[in-house]
Amino acid sequence: MLTLLTYPAAFGLFSGSPFCVKAAYMLELSGQSWQRSDMLDPRKMPHRKLPVLRTRERLMPDSDTIRHWLESQGANFDQGLSDIQKGQSRALIRMAEDHLYFQMVADRWCNDQVWPHLRDTFFHEIPRFARGFVSGSIRKSVIKGLDMQGVTRFSEAERLDRVEQDLTAITAFLWQSPFLMGERPTSADLSVAPILAAIRATPVRTELRGRIERDQVLSDYIDRVDQAIVLK
Ligand SMILES: N[C@@H](CCC(=O)N[C@@H](CS)C(=O)NCC(=O)O)C(=O)O
């Protein structure tokens, strides 16, 4: 059986990581038999990140690599889509994973009100006496990564403006149909919805979380994807 190595459930979601939710959605839709195995420390993993899929042959990092492998085994997440829709889907995935995702990470890791919740959820296995030190140094390295990526070089207002552009693009698709590419979930939904859901699940009501919560179209969409692909 396939095993998805994933971060544990957090903030009411299947996993604290939207990439782990994406991989779980893909496994569920692929019809393969699979189980989850939770871990908090990915340092021994091939890319030092999760999700990772354990197959009979190897440890496979990266949700997109997992996607291509599942497709090579017969899954077809974009069945019936035209080439143009497949192109749009790829662009939506990149926008969500390479921009919106980092806005979510910044909202979680840079905000001093959110931080205590994050620390006690993601680092609860570390004994209390060492937790502050270990989690603090990981927080520093995440913030450094966000600075290199560039997202935190914008002011909060500028960041929200940039998010707005992404949300407008996503919403334009959702005026047309219940899922991004039509009547049923396809690969774009498996990336976009978990990232929106992660933003909405931030354990403090930040501006960004409030923006998604107040948006009926996006909130209904998150719930629709969640109900369409039921995770164990
Ligand atoms: N491109 C990867 C991204 C996975 C990813 O960024 N995982 C994050 C959690 S959401 C992680 O494990 N971060 C740990 C680290 O960077 O140290 C994928 O699609 O799987």
The ligand as an SDF file (V2000), in Angstrom:
LIG
                    3D

 20 19  0  0  0  0  0  0  0  0999 V2000
    7.1010   21.9130   -3.9530 N   0  0  0  0  0  0  0  0  0  0  0  0
    6.7830   21.1560   -2.7670 C   0  0  0  0  0  0  0  0  0  0  0  0
    6.5130   22.0970   -1.6060 C   0  0  0  0  0  0  0  0  0  0  0  0
    6.3190   21.3680   -0.2880 C   0  0  0  0  0  0  0  0  0  0  0  0
    6.5140   22.3160    0.8950 C   0  0  0  0  0  0  0  0  0  0  0  0
    6.8400   23.5030    0.7290 O   0  0  0  0  0  0  0  0  0  0  0  0
    6.3590   21.7860    2.1040 N   0  0  0  0  0  0  0  0  0  0  0  0
    6.5700   22.5830    3.2800 C   0  0  0  0  0  0  0  0  0  0  0  0
    5.3350   22.5800    4.1670 C   0  0  0  0  0  0  0  0  0  0  0  0
    3.9550   23.3580    3.4030 S   0  0  0  0  0  0  0  0  0  0  0  0
    7.7150   21.9850    4.0850 C   0  0  0  0  0  0  0  0  0  0  0  0
    7.7980   20.7800    4.2620 O   0  0  0  0  0  0  0  0  0  0  0  0
    8.6000   22.8220    4.6000 N   0  0  0  0  0  0  0  0  0  0  0  0
    9.6710   22.4030    5.4560 C   0  0  0  0  0  0  0  0  0  0  0  0
   10.9200   23.1500    5.1790 C   0  0  0  0  0  0  0  0  0  0  0  0
   10.9920   23.8650    4.1630 O   0  0  0  0  0  0  0  0  0  0  0  0
   11.8260   23.0140    5.9980 O   0  0  0  0  0  0  0  0  0  0  0  0
    5.5720   20.2600   -3.0520 C   0  0  0  0  0  0  0  0  0  0  0  0
    4.8100   20.5650   -3.9850 O   0  0  0  0  0  0  0  0  0  0  0  0
    5.4200   19.2280   -2.3850 O   0  0  0  0  0  0  0  0  0  0  0  0
  1  2  1  0
  2  3  1  0
  2 18  1  0
  3  4  1  0
  4  5  1  0
  5  6  2  0
  5  7  1  0
  7  8  1  0
  8  9  1  0
  8 11  1  0
  9 10  1  0
 11 12  2  0
 11 13  1  0
 13 14  1  0
 14 15  1  0
 15 16  2  0
 15 17  1  0
 18 19  2  0
 18 20  1  0
M  END
$$$$
